[in-house]
Amino acid sequence: MQKLSFLTAGPSELYFTVEDHIRQSFKENIGSISHRSSQFQEIFAHTTAQLRQLMNIPASYHIVFTGSATEIWERVIQNLCAETSFHLVNGSFSKKFYECSLQLKRYGVKYKVADGEGFDVKDLAVPDASELLACTLNETSTGVTMPLQDLYALRQRYPEQLIAVDAVSIAPYSEIDFAQIDTLFFSVQKCFGLPAGLGVWVFNDRCVEKAEQLLQKDFSLGTYHTIPSLLKMAQKNQTPETPNVLGIYLLGKVAEDMNRRGIQNIRNEINYKAALMYQTFEQHPDFELFVKKEKFRSKTVIVANVKKGTAADVIGAAKKEGIIIGKGYGELADQQVRIANFPTHSKETFEKLADIINAY
């Protein structure tokens, strides 16, 4: 059977050390241990320590685990917003975060720009009533990123609001200053190259205080996963429920591998691969980059319009050479290709893909 390289935006190709770690997990009976055991507490502590090192997460910020990043959309709204949340929307996933607020009977306000565009933060007028400012750092559906300086500008302009950051398809690439935000979350099936089924939620004491205030006012924060319940158990290196023990174990091992490799080396390789792919599409007459302004182009999800033929034609040409790339998202699915550029994807694979695109 032909070995395939998955450059899909998630789930994506497994990090190259995962297979070995899974084999070791069988030897250590990780799939069978109790989540109340000292062995699991050691796994929890190891994983959070490796994430802190990898992403430079301050000791004052708490790290907890959930079932997915989609779940965290809901938990963020439930725990941090009594009435009004403000959402920056420029694609399908930022839109779903906004819609989550409405579904939970909050007053969600959105500032929307067209898919493929970024935000001019100078144009933003966040209502004073907004308790939460929800930002998608990397819109997976469109390949648009939010420059960190723009994110930090929001903190300067709106110091009272809690700032929540969806970093699903960019963590740990982005070098975030956590002091500029209040909470950040991601899932593991993208840049971390792990099987789906685990969300990671990072939050500070401002979030804890907000959740406790809502609880005192008799708001429902959710059921088994609330900031107070998650934090109470995390302080013992445990979780409220039986978690994805294997997923937490693998995340710790892969984060350790990334730390050994060096996060700056990882970022440099991602920058190289992104530059190669963007240049390839720019120079090809049958493609055009979807994100027009360079400063808004994601380094980890690259999106191009197919001007000749369809996305299926390009996907088919790549698959023949053992590389799986994704189509666009939503209405543009048939006329776009999306290419993941994650730490596990090698420079050689990207160079091969560039040759395939050039020959298309």
Secondary structure, 3 states (H helix, E strand, C coil): CCCCEEECCCCCCCCCCHHHHHHHHHHCCCCCCCCCCHHHHHHHHHHHHHHHHHHCCCCCCEEEEECCHHHHHHHHHHHHCCCEEEEEECCHHHHHHHHHHHHCCCEEEEEECCCCCCCCHHHCCCCCCCCEEEEECEECCCCEECCHHHHHHHHHHCCCCEEEEECCCCCCCCCCCHHHCCEEEEECCCCCCCCCCCEEEEECHHHHHHHHHHHHCCCCCCCCCCHHHHHHHHCCCCCCCCCCHHHHHHHHHHHHHHHHHCHHHHHHHHHHHHHHHHHHHHHCCCEEECCCCHHHECCCEEEEEECCCCHHHHHHHHHHCCEEEEECCHHHHHHEEEEECCCCCCHHHHHHHHHHHHHC
